[in-house]
C-alpha cells in the first residue's frame, strides 16, 4: 500500500509559520547594506580584485555575496537556517552541506561505524558511500537490488533480503539504502525501516535525488517521513540550490546527534561559500511557501513529456506502469528514455542531442538517457526535448539487440562480486597494474565507476569477473566515462598484489 497514508510528509503541516524567514540570506543582505569594507577573506574583496573575464562571466552579484561574516554571526545564521530546514523536512536535526551529498554520506557513516563494524547496504550505492567504507574501515554486507530482468533494471533491495542479511549478520551496526536511484525508483523505505528497527539497527538513506519528495502528495514519501534515522538530500539536483548544496537530516534515539555534528565539521570546508549556504536557505523558503504549486507544474510537464515521447516509434519511457511499480515507488519527474528501438546507444543519443539540438541530458548509458523535469522547466523546454527525440525517431536505425554490449549501468552488472577483502584493506594493500583482460579473477584495489551514474561496477576488495571486464570494455569503447581508476581508459587496472 502507498506509504503516504501511513507516514504523511511533515513539511506542509509546518510551512505557514516558517515560510518567510531566511537567516543566512538575510545575514548576507545585512552585511551588504551596512557598507562593510572587508579586511578579511576572500581576497577578491567583493569582486574588486577579479579579472575582467571572470567578472563578466559571473556578474557582480556573486562576488558581493561571497563574503565572510564574523564567526559568531555566521554560525548563528546557519544554525537558525538549519533549524528551519529541519522543521520543513521533518527531521530532528538538519545540517547544511557545501561539499554535496557525498560529504553527508561520509559524515553519517563516520559518525555511526567503527573499523571492522558490519554494515548492510544495497550494492547499487553511489561511489561516495563506497568511499565512506574505505574511510571507516567497515565491512560491507552487500545486498543485490531486485532486478526487472526484461529491462535489466534494478529496483532497489527487497525488505526480505535486508532482513535475511541482518539475520545472517546480527552484529551489523547500520543499514544503508539508495532511494531514489538515478532512475527515479524508490525502495520500500518504510518496510525496510521496520525491519532494521525491529533489530535495533538504524537506517540511513542516500536520498540525494529526492529533495522534492516532501512537498507534493503525488511524489513518493521522503525517507525521513518513512522512518529513516538519517537521510541526505541534494536541493541542487532537482530544486533551486546551487551546485554542491546539500542537507543531511537525522533524528531519533538510534542516532548520536552530538557525534554526528562533530563529524559533519570534519567533512566540510572551514571556508564555505556563503552563496551556497544562502541558496539552501532560499530554496527551503521557496519550497515551504509554494513548493506544491511549483511541483504541480513540474509534474504536469513531466507527464506531458512522457506521454508524447511514448508515442514516438522506437522510444520507450520507463515510467511506473512499465516498471510494474506502484506510483509511490517512482519519481515521475525523471524521464528514463530507452533508445534501443532507435538503433542507438544512450551514449550516441546523448551526443546527438548535445551536438545537433543543444540539449543536455542528465546522463546516458548503453541503453538510454535520463532527462530531468524540474521546477525550472517550461512548456517551451519540454517541447524542445520532445521535438529532438522526434527527429531522432525519424532517422532511426534497426533496433539494437540484447547482448553483452547492451546492458544497463544499474542492472545485473552491479550485482556484488565475491568479496575477498574489505574496501579499506584492498585500497591500502600493495598493488600492481595489469591489463583489463588480465584483471579477470583478480582482487581490485581501486573503484571502477562508470560516471554517471556513479555506481561502482567493481568495488575495492571484490574479485573481477569476466562479465564485468566485458561490460567495462564496452562502456569505454562506446564513449562512456569511468572514474575512480588511475587509468580512465581502462587499458590497465590496479589489483591487489599477491
HELIX and SHEET records of a PDB file:
HELIX    1   1 UNK A   11  UNK A   18  1                                   8    
HELIX    2   2 UNK A   23  UNK A   33  1                                  11    
HELIX    3   3 UNK A   52  UNK A   58  1                                   7    
HELIX    4   4 UNK A   60  UNK A   65  1                                   6    
HELIX    5   5 UNK A   71  UNK A   89  1                                  19    
HELIX    6   6 UNK A  100  UNK A  112  1                                  13    
HELIX    7   7 UNK A  127  UNK A  136  1                                  10    
HELIX    8   8 UNK A  149  UNK A  151  5                                   3    
HELIX    9   9 UNK A  159  UNK A  168  1                                  10    
HELIX   10  10 UNK A  189  UNK A  198  1                                  10    
HELIX   11  11 UNK A  213  UNK A  215  5                                   3    
HELIX   12  12 UNK A  235  UNK A  238  1                                   4    
HELIX   13  13 UNK A  257  UNK A  266  1                                  10    
HELIX   14  14 UNK A  274  UNK A  310  1                                  37    
HELIX   15  15 UNK A  320  UNK A  323  1                                   4    
HELIX   16  16 UNK A  327  UNK A  329  5                                   3    
HELIX   17  17 UNK A  340  UNK A  342  5                                   3    
HELIX   18  18 UNK A  346  UNK A  357  1                                  12    
HELIX   19  19 UNK A  379  UNK A  394  1                                  16    
HELIX   20  20 UNK A  412  UNK A  414  5                                   3    
HELIX   21  21 UNK A  423  UNK A  427  1                                   5    
HELIX   22  22 UNK A  436  UNK A  439  1                                   4    
HELIX   23  23 UNK A  466  UNK A  477  1                                  12    
SHEET    1   A 7 UNK A  93  UNK A  97  0                                        
SHEET    2   A 7 UNK A 246  UNK A 250 -1                                        
SHEET    3   A 7 UNK A 230  UNK A 233 -1                                        
SHEET    4   A 7 UNK A 202  UNK A 206  1                                        
SHEET    5   A 7 UNK A 174  UNK A 178  1                                        
SHEET    6   A 7 UNK A 118  UNK A 122  1                                        
SHEET    7   A 7 UNK A 139  UNK A 143  1                                        
SHEET    1   B 2 UNK A 147  UNK A 148  0                                        
SHEET    2   B 2 UNK A 153  UNK A 154 -1                                        
SHEET    1   C 4 UNK A 316  UNK A 317  0                                        
SHEET    2   C 4 UNK A 334  UNK A 338 -1                                        
SHEET    3   C 4 UNK A 368  UNK A 372 -1                                        
SHEET    4   C 4 UNK A 363  UNK A 364 -1                                        
SHEET    1   D 2 UNK A 431  UNK A 435  0                                        
SHEET    2   D 2 UNK A 492  UNK A 496 -1                                        
SHEET    1   E 3 UNK A 455  UNK A 458  0                                        
SHEET    2   E 3 UNK A 448  UNK A 450 -1                                        
SHEET    3   E 3 UNK A 482  UNK A 483 -1                                        
END                                                                             
